[in-house]
Amino acid sequence: MQLFNLLSGTWLWVIAFLLIIVVVILLSSIRVLAEYERGVIFRLGRALPGVKGPGIIFLIPIIDRLVKVDLREHFFEIPRQRCITKDNAPVDIDVLIYYKVVDARDSVIKVKDFKGASVGIAQTTLRAVVGDIVLDDVLAKREYINTVLRDKLDEATERWGVKVTTVEIREIDPPKQVQDAMIKQMEAERIRRAMVTEADGKREAAIKVAEGEKQAAILKAEGKRRATILEAEGERQAAILKAEGYATALDKIYSVARNIDYKTMTLQYLETLKSLGASPSTKFIFPAEFMQLIAPIREFLSGVSSSTSSEE
């Protein structure tokens, strides 16, 4: 009886142990992959076609092995590299590389250490690119260097199922002597630009002043010309009006003179002689036709004298 009880207790322990082993095996055969994860399953060393996930994945214990692949974008840093430019200037450059897995199966099967391989390619490519550029372009053409590095890395990593999305140069650090020379060059360039700007300003000011003087001279000459034209026009109008006045006066005199008889003219001459006699001048000027004018007066006086004599 005691032996039976002992055997019964032993079997219970054995059964419990077996159950625990089964549970552990079952738990180890179940995997849960997140949304950004994919699984590559190796069955007895051979990779199964396709990838698994996301969600629950069942594996055959001991036979299957799961390799997880993260599909999120990652980055790694290329340590500071000493590169020699085309004009033999040393510069230290460090780079950040951003990548993401686009083919989980190729990223597991076709490359062992993606980061190490990428760092090696990036270092050699960076030195080659910088070696073809002078120092000034290295400092000014970061985008060009980034683009070349990205294209080269993407071309190499494409066969590994990895896409290089971005390459960014974080820092370019030339030696101190080069930095001092660049500062001096920058100062000299700024002084040159300031002098050129000042000269351009003076030239523009001189041009503006000359242009203003030219416009003023043109306007002044135009004003004088117009004034001369207006003055000449006024004189012409005045002469025309004066001539018209003279013509009208002459016409008036002529029309009146035609109706004047010799007696009236004689009286006018006598009035003129009277004015001359009242003048303090000692010289008298008589017109040539004076004797003809006084002839009627003489005849009149002769007739009066004759009549008086006859009456006596």
C-alpha positions as CSV (number, residue, x, y, z in Angstrom):
1,M,0.0,0.0,0.0
2,Q,2.8,2.3,0.9
3,L,4.6,1.3,-2.3
4,F,1.5,2.1,-4.4
5,N,1.2,5.5,-2.8
6,L,4.8,6.1,-3.4
7,L,4.5,5.2,-7.1
8,S,1.4,7.2,-7.4
9,G,3.1,10.3,-6.1
10,T,6.1,9.8,-8.4
11,W,3.9,9.5,-11.5
12,L,2.1,12.7,-10.4
13,W,5.4,14.5,-10.3
14,V,6.4,13.1,-13.6
15,I,3.1,14.1,-15.2
16,A,3.3,17.6,-13.7
17,F,6.9,18.0,-15.0
18,L,5.8,16.8,-18.5
19,L,2.9,19.3,-18.4
20,I,5.3,22.1,-17.5
21,I,7.6,21.2,-20.3
22,V,4.7,21.1,-22.8
23,V,3.5,24.5,-21.6
24,V,7.0,25.9,-21.9
25,I,7.3,24.5,-25.4
26,L,4.0,25.8,-26.4
27,L,4.8,29.3,-25.1
28,S,8.1,29.2,-26.8
29,S,6.4,28.4,-30.1
30,I,4.2,31.5,-30.0
31,R,5.6,34.9,-31.0
32,V,3.8,38.2,-31.2
33,L,5.2,40.8,-33.7
34,A,4.4,44.5,-33.5
35,E,3.0,46.5,-36.4
36,Y,6.5,47.8,-37.3
37,E,8.2,44.3,-37.0
38,R,8.5,41.5,-39.5
39,G,9.8,38.0,-38.9
40,V,12.1,35.8,-41.0
41,I,11.7,32.1,-40.1
42,F,14.6,29.6,-40.5
43,R,13.5,26.0,-40.4
44,L,16.4,23.7,-39.9
45,G,18.6,26.4,-41.3
46,R,16.6,27.1,-44.4
47,A,14.8,30.4,-44.7
48,L,11.1,30.1,-45.4
49,P,9.8,32.1,-48.3
50,G,8.2,35.5,-47.4
51,V,8.1,37.1,-44.0
52,K,5.7,36.8,-41.1
53,G,3.8,39.4,-39.1
54,P,2.6,41.5,-37.7
55,G,0.5,39.6,-35.1
56,I,0.8,36.1,-33.6
57,I,3.2,33.7,-35.2
58,F,3.5,30.0,-34.4
59,L,6.8,28.2,-34.6
60,I,7.8,24.6,-34.4
61,P,9.8,24.3,-31.3
62,I,13.5,23.4,-31.7
63,I,13.0,23.3,-35.5
64,D,12.1,26.9,-36.3
65,R,14.2,30.0,-35.5
66,L,12.7,33.5,-35.8
67,V,14.7,36.6,-36.7
68,K,12.9,39.9,-36.0
69,V,13.4,42.9,-38.3
70,D,12.5,46.4,-37.4
71,L,10.9,48.4,-40.3
72,R,11.1,51.8,-38.6
73,E,13.6,54.4,-39.9
74,H,16.9,54.4,-38.0
75,F,20.1,56.3,-38.1
76,F,23.7,55.8,-37.3
77,E,26.7,58.1,-37.1
78,I,29.9,57.9,-39.1
79,P,32.7,58.9,-36.7
80,R,34.6,62.0,-37.5
81,Q,36.7,61.5,-40.6
82,R,39.9,63.4,-41.7
83,C,39.5,64.1,-45.4
84,I,41.8,65.9,-47.8
85,T,40.3,68.3,-50.2
86,K,41.3,68.8,-53.8
87,D,43.5,71.8,-52.8
88,N,45.2,69.7,-50.1
89,A,43.4,71.2,-47.1
90,P,42.5,68.7,-44.3
91,V,39.0,68.8,-42.9
92,D,37.2,66.8,-40.3
93,I,33.7,65.7,-41.2
94,D,31.1,63.7,-39.3
95,V,27.9,62.4,-41.0
96,L,24.5,61.1,-40.0
97,I,22.9,58.4,-42.1
98,Y,19.2,57.6,-42.0
99,Y,17.9,54.3,-43.4
100,K,14.9,52.0,-43.3
101,V,14.5,48.3,-44.2
102,V,12.3,47.8,-47.2
103,D,12.9,44.0,-47.6
104,A,13.2,42.2,-44.3
105,R,14.2,38.8,-45.8
106,D,17.1,40.3,-47.9
107,S,18.3,42.4,-44.9
108,V,18.7,39.2,-42.9
109,I,20.0,36.9,-45.6
110,K,22.2,39.1,-47.7
111,V,24.2,41.1,-45.2
112,K,25.5,40.1,-41.8
113,D,26.3,43.6,-40.3
114,F,24.5,46.3,-42.2
115,K,25.7,49.1,-40.1
116,G,29.3,48.1,-40.3
117,A,29.2,47.6,-44.0
118,S,27.4,51.0,-44.5
119,V,30.0,52.8,-42.3
120,G,32.8,51.4,-44.4
121,I,31.2,52.4,-47.7
122,A,30.3,55.9,-46.3
123,Q,33.8,56.5,-45.1
124,T,35.5,55.6,-48.5
125,T,32.8,57.5,-50.5
126,L,33.1,60.6,-48.3
127,R,36.8,60.7,-48.8
128,A,36.4,60.2,-52.5
129,V,33.8,63.0,-52.8
130,V,35.7,65.5,-50.7
131,G,38.9,64.7,-52.5
132,D,37.4,66.0,-55.8
133,I,36.2,69.3,-54.3
134,V,38.2,72.4,-53.1
135,L,37.9,73.6,-49.6
136,D,35.6,76.5,-50.4
137,D,33.2,74.2,-52.2
138,V,33.3,71.7,-49.3
139,L,32.1,74.4,-47.0
140,A,29.5,75.8,-49.4
141,K,28.2,72.6,-51.1
142,R,27.0,70.5,-48.3
143,E,23.8,69.6,-50.1
144,Y,25.9,68.3,-53.1
145,I,28.0,66.1,-50.8
146,N,24.9,64.8,-49.1
147,T,23.3,63.9,-52.4
148,V,26.4,62.1,-53.7
149,L,26.8,60.2,-50.5
150,R,23.1,59.2,-50.4
151,D,23.2,58.0,-54.0
152,K,26.4,56.0,-53.5
153,L,25.1,54.4,-50.3
154,D,21.7,53.7,-51.6
155,E,23.2,52.0,-54.7
156,A,25.3,49.7,-52.4
157,T,22.5,49.0,-49.8
158,E,19.8,48.4,-52.3
159,R,20.9,44.8,-52.8
160,W,20.6,44.3,-49.0
161,G,16.9,45.3,-48.9
162,V,17.8,48.6,-47.2
163,K,16.9,52.1,-48.4
164,V,19.1,55.1,-47.4
165,T,16.7,57.9,-47.0
166,T,18.8,60.8,-45.9
167,V,22.5,61.7,-45.5
168,E,23.3,64.8,-43.5
169,I,26.7,66.3,-42.8
170,R,26.5,67.4,-39.2
171,E,29.8,69.3,-39.0
172,I,32.7,70.3,-41.1
173,D,35.7,71.4,-39.1
174,P,38.8,72.7,-40.9
175,P,42.1,73.2,-39.0
176,K,42.6,76.4,-37.0
177,Q,45.1,77.8,-39.5
178,V,42.6,77.4,-42.2
179,Q,39.8,78.9,-40.1
180,D,42.0,82.0,-39.4
181,A,42.8,82.3,-43.1
182,M,39.1,82.0,-43.9
183,I,38.3,84.7,-41.4
184,K,40.9,87.1,-42.9
185,Q,39.6,86.3,-46.4
186,M,36.0,87.0,-45.3
187,E,37.0,90.3,-43.7
188,A,38.9,91.3,-46.8
189,E,36.0,90.3,-49.0
190,R,33.6,92.3,-46.9
191,I,35.9,95.3,-47.1
192,R,36.1,94.9,-50.8
193,R,32.3,94.7,-51.1
194,A,31.9,97.8,-48.9
195,M,34.3,99.7,-51.1
196,V,32.6,98.5,-54.3
197,T,29.2,99.4,-52.8
198,E,30.5,102.8,-51.8
199,A,31.9,103.4,-55.3
200,D,28.7,102.2,-56.9
201,G,26.8,104.6,-54.6
202,K,29.0,107.6,-55.6
203,R,28.7,106.7,-59.2
204,E,25.0,106.4,-59.0
205,A,24.8,109.7,-57.2
206,A,27.0,111.4,-59.8
207,I,24.9,110.0,-62.6
208,K,21.7,111.2,-60.8
209,V,23.2,114.7,-60.3
210,A,24.3,114.9,-63.9
211,E,21.0,113.6,-65.1
212,G,19.2,116.2,-62.9
213,E,21.4,119.0,-64.3
214,K,20.8,117.9,-67.8
215,Q,17.1,117.8,-67.3
216,A,17.3,121.2,-65.6
217,A,19.3,122.6,-68.6
218,I,16.8,121.1,-71.0
219,L,13.9,122.6,-69.2
220,K,15.6,126.0,-68.9
221,A,16.4,126.0,-72.6
222,E,12.9,124.9,-73.4
223,G,11.6,127.7,-71.2
224,K,13.8,130.3,-72.8
225,R,12.8,129.1,-76.3
226,R,9.1,129.3,-75.4
227,A,9.6,132.7,-73.8
228,T,11.4,134.0,-77.0
229,I,8.7,132.5,-79.2
230,L,6.0,134.2,-77.0
231,E,7.9,137.5,-77.0
232,A,8.4,137.4,-80.7
233,E,4.7,136.5,-81.2
234,G,3.7,139.4,-78.9
235,E,6.0,141.8,-80.8
236,R,4.5,140.6,-84.1
237,Q,1.0,141.0,-82.8
238,A,1.9,144.5,-81.5
239,A,3.4,145.5,-84.9
240,I,0.4,144.1,-86.7
241,L,-1.9,146.1,-84.5
242,K,0.2,149.2,-84.7
243,A,0.3,148.9,-88.5
244,E,-3.4,148.4,-88.6
245,G,-3.8,151.5,-86.4
246,Y,-1.7,153.5,-88.7
247,A,-3.5,152.2,-91.7
248,T,-6.9,153.1,-90.1
249,A,-5.6,156.5,-89.2
250,L,-4.3,157.2,-92.6
251,D,-7.6,156.0,-94.1
252,K,-9.4,158.3,-91.8
253,I,-7.2,161.3,-92.6
254,Y,-7.4,160.5,-96.3
255,S,-11.2,160.3,-96.2
256,V,-11.4,163.6,-94.3
257,A,-8.8,165.3,-96.4
258,R,-10.7,164.6,-99.6
259,N,-13.6,166.7,-98.3
260,I,-11.4,169.7,-97.2
261,D,-11.3,172.8,-99.6
262,Y,-8.4,175.1,-100.1
263,K,-9.9,177.7,-97.7
264,T,-9.9,175.3,-94.8
265,M,-6.3,174.3,-95.6
266,T,-5.4,178.0,-95.8
267,L,-6.8,178.6,-92.4
268,Q,-4.9,175.6,-91.0
269,Y,-1.6,177.0,-92.5
270,L,-2.4,180.3,-90.9
271,E,-2.9,178.7,-87.6
272,T,0.4,176.9,-88.0
273,L,2.1,180.2,-88.8
274,K,0.5,181.7,-85.8
275,S,2.0,179.0,-83.7
276,L,5.3,179.5,-85.3
277,G,5.1,183.2,-84.6
278,A,4.4,182.6,-80.9
279,S,7.5,180.4,-80.7
280,P,10.7,182.1,-79.2
281,S,12.7,180.7,-82.1
282,T,14.3,183.3,-84.4
283,K,14.2,181.1,-87.4
284,F,11.0,180.5,-89.4
285,I,10.5,177.8,-91.9
286,F,7.8,178.2,-94.6
287,P,6.7,175.4,-96.8
288,A,7.4,175.7,-100.5
289,E,3.7,175.9,-101.4
290,F,3.2,178.8,-98.9
291,M,2.9,181.4,-101.7
292,Q,0.3,179.2,-103.5
293,L,-1.7,179.0,-100.3
294,I,-1.8,182.7,-99.7
295,A,-2.6,183.5,-103.3
296,P,-6.3,183.3,-102.7
297,I,-5.9,185.5,-99.7
298,R,-4.1,188.1,-101.8
299,E,-6.8,187.9,-104.4
300,F,-9.4,188.4,-101.7
301,L,-7.6,191.3,-100.3
302,S,-7.1,192.8,-103.8
303,G,-10.9,192.5,-104.4
304,V,-11.7,194.2,-101.1
305,S,-9.3,197.0,-101.9
306,S,-10.8,197.5,-105.4
307,S,-14.3,197.7,-104.0
308,T,-13.3,200.3,-101.4
309,S,-11.7,202.5,-104.0
310,S,-14.7,202.4,-106.3
311,E,-17.0,203.4,-103.5
312,E,-14.9,206.4,-102.7
